[in-house]
């Protein structure tokens, strides 16, 4: 904006240099056209001479984040069906592996679900927000998801939600699933307040 004002002022000086004998309208058009030429040349030069480190800029599409979220859902649900703890653990970030007792939490989560999963309802998964900067682009990108009507052969129903980081510029060890919540739909509807016994989780869920 400052550069633009300087260019405009230069144009005004040019106007006075044309002399008062010149037709005002014609003189004004001349100045406007000349100022435009100067401005366009300056903008092009500024782009060419830019000092911004473009290699440092990270662009992440919402589509890519949604694909990752849906991939996580597929792995997650197969792991719960097969009670495959190792597959489930691979989804979690390096940070989660160090911070939480995933083996115990996953074992408890498997036990929490009464019966074997026979059907899964609607799944919503995708971009969950994040933060960006003018020079670095996507600094932190979050994905999340919800899987409804997870039904078992004992006719119990559950809802599963999860959150994770697609990228985290300053904490790359946190890239991956951060937490999973599993809710017993019947107990959640019956209880109020803290909903005792209505949910369990893996990772940073409390």
N, C-alpha and C positions, 0 to 999 in steps of 0.2 A: 504494500500500500504506500509506503514511504517513497519507494522508487517511482511509483506511478505518479505521485504528487509532484516529484521533481521533474518528471517528463512533462507534465501539464504546465508547470511554471516555465519550463524552457519554451514551450509552445507559445505562451503568452508574451514572453520576451520577443520571440520571433514575430509575433503580430505587430508589436510596436515598431520593430525594425522595418516593417514593410512600408511605413509612412502613412500619414493621415489622408493623403490624396487618393489612396486606393479605396475602392468601394468596400464598405464595411462587411457586407454579406459575402462578397467574393474573397475578401481578406480572411474572414472567419473560416470559410470552407477550406481555404488553403492551409490555414494553421491546423485545423482539425485533421485533415488528411496527412499533413506532415507529422503531426504528433502521433497519429496512429501508426505510421511507418516506423517512427523511432521506437514506440512502445513494443511493436511486434518484433522488431530486431532485437530489442533488449531482452524480451521474454525468451526468445529462441536462444540467445547467447547464455542467459541464466540457466536454461535447461541443459545446454551443452556443457557448461562449466560447473554444474552442480557438484557440491562436495558431499552430498548424502550418499552414504554407503548402501547402495541398492542391494548388494549381496546379503546385507544384514536384515532385509525386510522379509518377513514371513507372511505369506498369504495362505489362508486355510479356508476352503469352501465349506459351506454348510452341508453340501451333499456328501463330502468326504467324511465329515463327522457323523452324519446320519448312517452312513454305510458301516462305520466302525461300531456304532451303537447297536445296530441290528446284528452285526457279527457276534458281538458280546452276548446278545440275547440268545442266539442260536447255540453257542457253546455252553452258556449257562444252563439253559433248559435241558440240553442233552446230559449235562453233568448231573443235574438233579434227578433226571429219570433213571440214569444208570448208577447213581450214587458214586460218581467218579470224582473223588476229592482232588486228584492231581490235575485234572483238566480245569477244574474250577479255580485252583490256585494259580494257574498260569495267567489268568485274567487280571490278577491283582498286581499292583505296582510293587516295585522294589521296596519302597517306603513301607507299604502295608505288610510285606513279609517280615520286615525288621521290627515293626511297631506292635504287631498283634500276633496272638497265638492262632494262626489261621487253621491249623490242624484241628484244634479243639473246637473252634467256632464253627467250622464246616461240619464236623461230626455232630455237634449239637443241632445244627440247622437241619441236617438229614433226619435226625431223630424227631425234630419238631413237626415235620410233615407226617401226618398219620396215613400210612398206606403208600401205594405206588401210584405215581402220576399216570393218568390214563388220557387226559385231554388238557389242552391249554386254550384259553380264550383270546381275546383281543390283545394285541401287543402295540404299544406306543414307544418308539425309541427315536432319539435324534439329538439335535443340537440343543445344548442347555445354557448357552451364554458364555461369558468369559470377559477378557479385557484385551485392549490393543493399545499401541502407541504409534505416534506419527512416524517414528524412525524404525521401529522394530516390527510393526504389524501385529499379528496375533501373538500376544505374550502368554495368554492362558486361555484355553478353550475347553469347555466342559460339555460332556454328553450325559444324558440320563435316559431312563426308560421305566416303563411300567408294564407288567404282564398280568392281565386279569383272568379270573376264573380258572386257576390252576386246580383241576379236579382230580381226586384220587379214587382208587377202587373202593374206598370206605365212605365215599360220597362226601368227603370233606373238601372245602374250597379255600384257596389261598390267593393272596395277591403278592406279587414280588416287585419291588422297586430297586433301582440301583443308580449310582452316580459314579462318574469317573472323569479323568483328565485325558483329553486327546493330545494336548501338548501343554507344557508348563515350563516356560523358558528359564526361569530362575531355579526351578526344582525338578529337573528331569527325572529324578528318582521317584516322583509321584505320578508319572504318566501310567495310566492303567486304571482299573477299577479301584475306587476308594471305599465304597461300602455297598452292602446288599441288605435290604430289609425284607423280611417275610412276615406277612400278616395273616393270621387265622381269621377269615371273614366272619365266622359265626361269633367267636369270642369278641372280636373288635366291635361288632354291632351291639352285643349284649352289655359289655362293660363301658364305663365312662371314666373320665379322669386319666389315670396312668395306664388303663387297659391291661391289668395284670394277666400274664400268660397269653396275651393276644398277639405278640410279635417277638421275633428274634432276628438277629442280624449277624453279618460277617464283616470284619474290617471296622472302619470308623463309623459305627452306626448309632452309638448311644449319645 
